């Protein structure tokens, strides 16, 4: 796929909102953030990510939809970019997640997974994981499990606390389905068995047909996931459209809100930055939109290495909430790491 840089998309005549144009002018007046600054921010976040993720393993004993998979993802990505990360521990946590994530048999019937979202997160993250061929069968099993719990309507039941988020359940369900489609599309590209290819294609076709009817959403996450799916699908036209849509939501300070109408936060900004960097060429990280997001994250990191994020659940949307803080902090780190070169 010939990914276009964001600046190239703008030059091609894509119209963005007045807010984004203002953001571009503001950011263009400053110097771009340096790699050193980005590395310092990531370095500061890693102890927080490890401490609060490990707490979830030791005390909660739960993989969850926002926690352990994002810890292993962010720490693995950091290690690949030269940060001092204990990969032996990371591998232990990945294996713990696998053990917790794969259902155990009950009699003659397998237990249906209750956390398909967590499985998909690990499939997406594994490109950053330490190389380990012994896990290939696990990832194949994950694919089977995700397909097996797909509903007759082509979608999946959102896991854990996701149904309680501050958006309609139908949107949460569609967003969850797009994330599954991202993971399954990536798996399809590397699947060599023709029968499994057909199974994957069938699952994807019915899912895409179902959620493609959604044209609008209240959450930025929908637009992020749609852009990542367009990239995985090698669809240049869809990538242009999805990039334009996401750029149009950027706020004057360079951020995005988890809900489009919300003030900017690290969760939505991290997701959006990650997707935009993925959609840009490797040398396009100085684009105004990308630099605006980077600067927002640099300027809003807290002393403990985290970012303040208000709750994504309807019942906790009015205050900064620990689970949202963790989710936002890991997304911020993952996105910032995506702007740094991998150290071979």
C-alpha positions in Angstrom: 0.0 0.0 0.0 1.3 3.5 -0.8 0.4 5.3 2.4 0.2 9.1 1.8 1.6 11.5 4.4 -0.9 13.7 6.1 0.6 16.8 4.5 0.2 15.1 1.2 -3.5 14.5 1.9 -3.9 18.1 2.8 -2.1 19.2 -0.4 -4.4 17.0 -2.4 -7.3 19.3 -1.4 -8.9 17.6 1.6 -10.9 20.2 3.5 -10.7 20.1 7.2 -12.6 22.0 9.9 -11.8 25.5 11.0 -10.7 24.2 14.3 -8.1 22.0 12.7 -6.8 24.8 10.5 -6.4 26.9 13.6 -4.5 24.1 15.3 -2.2 23.8 12.3 -1.5 27.5 12.4 -0.8 27.5 16.1 1.5 24.5 15.9 3.3 25.7 12.8 4.4 28.8 14.7 6.5 26.6 17.1 9.4 24.3 16.7 8.7 20.6 16.4 9.1 18.5 19.5 12.5 16.8 19.5 13.0 13.0 19.8 14.7 13.7 23.1 11.6 15.4 24.5 9.4 12.5 23.3 11.8 9.9 24.8 11.8 11.8 28.2 8.0 11.8 28.3 7.8 8.1 27.5 10.6 7.2 30.0 8.6 9.1 32.7 5.5 7.1 32.0 6.9 3.6 32.1 7.2 3.1 35.9 3.6 4.1 36.2 2.5 1.8 33.5 4.3 -1.1 35.0 3.3 -0.5 38.6 -0.4 0.0 37.9 -0.5 -2.9 35.4 1.2 -5.3 37.7 -1.2 -4.3 40.5 -4.0 -5.5 38.2 -2.3 -8.9 37.8 -1.4 -9.4 41.4 -4.5 -8.0 43.1 -7.3 -8.1 40.5 -6.0 -11.3 38.7 -7.9 -10.0 35.6 -6.7 -9.4 32.1 -9.5 -6.8 31.6 -10.2 -4.7 28.5 -8.1 -1.7 29.4 -5.2 -2.9 31.4 -2.8 -5.8 31.1 -2.8 -6.1 27.3 -2.0 -2.3 27.1 0.8 -2.7 29.7 2.5 -5.5 27.7 1.9 -3.6 24.4 3.4 -0.3 25.6 6.4 -1.9 27.5 7.2 -4.2 24.5 7.0 -1.2 22.1 9.3 0.7 24.4 11.9 -2.1 24.5 11.9 -2.2 20.7 12.8 1.5 20.7 15.8 1.2 23.0 14.2 1.8 26.4 15.4 -0.1 29.4 12.6 -2.7 29.9 12.9 -6.0 31.6 11.7 -8.3 28.7 11.9 -11.4 30.9 9.1 -9.9 33.1 7.2 -8.7 30.1 7.2 -12.2 28.6 6.0 -13.5 31.9 3.1 -11.1 31.9 2.2 -11.9 28.3 2.1 -15.6 29.2 0.0 -14.8 32.2 -2.4 -12.9 29.9 -2.5 -15.9 27.6 -3.3 -18.3 30.4 -6.1 -16.0 31.7 -7.3 -15.2 28.3 -7.9 -18.6 26.8 -11.0 -20.3 28.2 -10.6 -23.6 30.0 -12.8 -26.5 29.1 -15.7 -27.4 31.4 -16.6 -31.0 30.8 -17.1 -31.6 27.1 -18.1 -28.0 26.3 -15.5 -25.1 25.9 -16.2 -22.0 28.0 -17.0 -19.1 25.7 -14.6 -16.3 26.2 -15.9 -13.3 28.0 -13.2 -11.0 26.9 -12.9 -11.2 23.1 -11.9 -7.5 23.2 -8.8 -8.4 25.3 -7.9 -11.2 22.8 -8.1 -8.7 19.9 -6.0 -6.2 21.8 -3.2 -8.8 22.2 -3.4 -9.8 18.5 -3.0 -6.1 17.5 -0.2 -5.6 20.1 1.8 -8.7 19.2 3.7 -7.0 16.4 5.5 -5.3 19.2 5.9 -8.3 21.4 9.3 -10.1 21.8 9.7 -12.7 19.1 8.4 -16.1 20.3 7.4 -18.8 17.8 6.0 -20.9 20.6 3.1 -18.6 20.8 2.0 -19.0 17.2 -0.5 -21.6 18.2 -1.9 -19.3 20.8 -2.5 -16.5 18.4 -4.2 -19.0 16.0 -6.4 -20.1 18.9 -7.3 -16.5 19.6 -8.5 -16.0 16.1 -10.7 -19.1 16.4 -12.1 -17.9 19.7 -12.9 -14.5 18.3 -14.7 -15.9 15.3 -16.5 -18.5 17.4 -18.1 -15.8 19.6 -19.2 -13.6 16.7 -22.9 -13.1 16.9 -25.3 -14.1 14.1 -25.7 -10.4 13.2 -21.9 -10.2 12.5 -21.0 -8.2 15.6 -19.6 -9.1 19.0 -20.8 -8.5 22.5 -18.5 -5.8 24.1 -16.6 -7.3 27.0 -16.4 -6.4 30.7 -17.4 -2.8 31.5 -17.5 -1.6 27.9 -21.3 -1.7 27.7 -21.5 0.9 30.5 -19.6 3.6 28.5 -20.9 7.1 28.0 -22.2 6.5 24.5 -25.0 4.3 23.2 -24.5 0.6 23.4 -25.0 0.3 19.7 -21.9 2.5 19.1 -19.8 0.7 21.6 -20.8 -2.6 19.8 -19.8 -1.2 16.4 -16.5 0.2 17.7 -15.7 -3.2 19.3 -16.5 -4.9 16.0 -14.2 -2.6 14.1 -11.3 -3.4 16.4 -12.0 -7.1 15.9 -12.0 -6.5 12.1 -8.6 -4.7 12.4 -7.1 -7.8 14.2 -8.7 -10.3 11.9 -7.8 -8.4 8.7 -4.1 -8.5 9.9 -4.3 -12.2 10.6 -5.9 -12.8 7.2 -2.9 -11.2 5.5 -0.5 -13.8 7.0 -2.8 -16.9 7.0 -1.6 -19.6 4.6 -4.3 -22.1 5.0 -7.0 -21.7 2.4 -9.9 -23.0 4.5 -9.0 -20.7 7.4 -8.7 -17.8 4.9 -12.3 -18.4 3.8 -13.5 -18.6 7.4 -11.8 -15.3 8.2 -13.1 -13.6 5.0 -16.6 -14.8 5.8 -16.4 -13.4 9.4 -15.0 -10.1 8.2 -17.5 -9.7 5.4 -20.6 -10.0 7.6 -19.0 -7.8 10.3 -18.1 -5.0 7.9 -21.5 -5.2 6.2 -23.1 -4.7 9.6 -21.1 -1.8 11.0 -20.5 0.0 7.7 -24.0 1.4 7.9 -22.8 3.8 10.7 -21.9 7.1 9.2 -21.7 9.2 12.4 -20.5 8.5 15.9 -20.1 10.6 19.1 -16.8 9.0 20.1 -13.4 9.7 18.5 -12.5 6.0 19.0 -14.9 5.1 16.1 -12.9 7.3 13.7 -9.6 6.0 15.0 -10.6 2.4 14.5 -12.1 3.0 11.1 -8.8 4.6 10.0 -6.8 1.6 11.3 -9.1 -0.8 9.5 -8.7 1.1 6.2 -4.9 0.8 6.6 -5.1 -2.9 7.4 -7.4 -3.4 4.4 -4.9 -1.7 2.1 -7.7 0.7 1.0 -6.2 4.0 -0.1 -9.5 5.7 -0.7 -10.9 4.7 2.6 -7.7 5.8 4.3 -8.0 9.2 2.8 -11.5 9.6 3.9 -10.9 8.2 7.4 -7.8 10.5 7.9 -9.8 13.5 6.8 -12.6 12.6 9.3 -10.2 12.2 12.1 -8.3 15.4 11.4 -11.5 17.3 11.3 -12.0 16.4 15.0 -8.7 17.8 16.3 -9.0 20.7 18.7 -7.0 23.9 18.6 -4.7 22.7 21.3 -3.7 19.7 19.2 -5.9 17.2 21.2 -8.9 15.1 20.7 -11.7 14.3 23.3 -12.8 10.7 23.9 -16.2 12.0 22.9 -16.0 14.5 20.1 -17.7 17.1 22.2 -15.4 16.5 25.2 -12.3 18.6 26.1 -9.1 16.9 24.8 -7.6 14.1 26.8 -4.6 11.7 26.5 -6.8 8.7 25.7 -8.4 10.1 22.6 -5.3 12.0 21.6 -3.1 8.9 22.0 -5.4 6.8 19.9 -5.6 9.5 17.2 -1.9 10.2 17.2 -1.2 6.5 16.8 -3.6 6.1 13.9 -2.3 9.3 12.1 1.3 8.2 12.4 0.4 4.8 11.1 -1.3 6.5 8.1 1.7 8.7 7.4 4.9 7.9 5.7 7.8 7.3 8.1 9.3 10.7 7.4 6.1 12.6 7.9 6.1 12.9 11.7 6.6 16.7 11.5 3.1 17.3 10.1 1.2 20.0 12.0 -1.5 17.6 13.3 1.0 15.1 14.6 3.1 17.7 16.2 0.0 19.3 17.8 -0.9 16.0 19.4 2.7 15.3 20.5 2.9 18.7 22.2 -0.4 18.3 23.9 0.8 15.1 25.5 4.2 16.6 26.5 2.6 19.6 28.1 -0.1 17.7 30.0 1.8 14.8 31.5 1.5 14.6 35.3 4.5 14.3 37.7 3.8 10.6 38.3 4.1 10.0 34.5 0.4 9.6 33.9 -2.2 11.8 32.2 -5.5 12.9 33.8 -8.5 11.3 31.9 -12.1 11.5 33.0 -14.0 8.3 33.2 -15.3 6.7 30.0 -18.2 5.1 31.8 -21.5 6.9 32.0 -21.5 6.7 35.9 -18.0 8.1 36.2 -17.8 10.6 33.3 -17.6 13.7 35.5 -14.3 13.0 37.2 -10.8 11.8 36.6 -11.0 8.0 37.0 -8.1 5.6 37.6 -9.0 3.1 34.9 -9.4 5.8 32.3 -6.1 7.4 33.5 -4.3 4.1 32.9 -5.9 3.5 29.6 -5.1 7.0 28.5 -1.5 6.8 29.8 -0.8 3.6 27.9 -2.3 4.9 24.7 -0.3 8.1 25.0 2.9 6.1 25.5 2.1 3.7 22.6 1.4 6.6 20.3 4.5 8.5 21.2 6.6 5.4 20.8 5.2 5.0 17.3 6.9 8.3 16.4 10.3 6.9 17.4 12.6 4.6 15.4 12.8 0.9 16.2 16.3 0.0 17.4 17.5 -3.2 15.6 
